Amino acid sequence: MSKRIYIDFSYLILLAASFGGVIILGAFVAPVIFHTDKIITEVIIDNYNAGMIMGEIFHRFSYWVYALAFFVSLFEAGQYKIGHRDAIAFASAFIVVSTSLMFSAVYAPKILEMQALGAEATQSDTFQNVHMASEIDFKILAVALIVLFIRRLMLLRIP
């Protein structure tokens, strides 16, 4: 097998792992962290402290998302350069990179900054709006990742 196949499969694994991370954090981790009262009755974590925990989890995940944006940009630029151009892959890759950077460079740091100001800051309309925008961004990222994964799988050229 050629080296190209290994690069393509590594890219698909990166996309799939990233999609899995987004789904796990959004659909499983966040609901568990914010509803500990339904799981553990002895120790109840209030919303502010649960938010601090989730903030740290998303802060750490943002490093992965930065790497994702870098590798998607690199791979898709390489595909474009060698003539493997596809409008759907390009559009979804653009959305993956832009939502990744918005999440990692804008939303996560802004939310952590507001949390550091105290529980009162997290009750503000500004915090609620930033938090809602970050949730929407994360959902768009998930959809773009799965579209890019499926499209690149469909375009996979195996000799």
Order of alpha helices (4+ residues) and beta strands (2+ residues): alpha-alpha-alpha-alpha-alpha-alpha
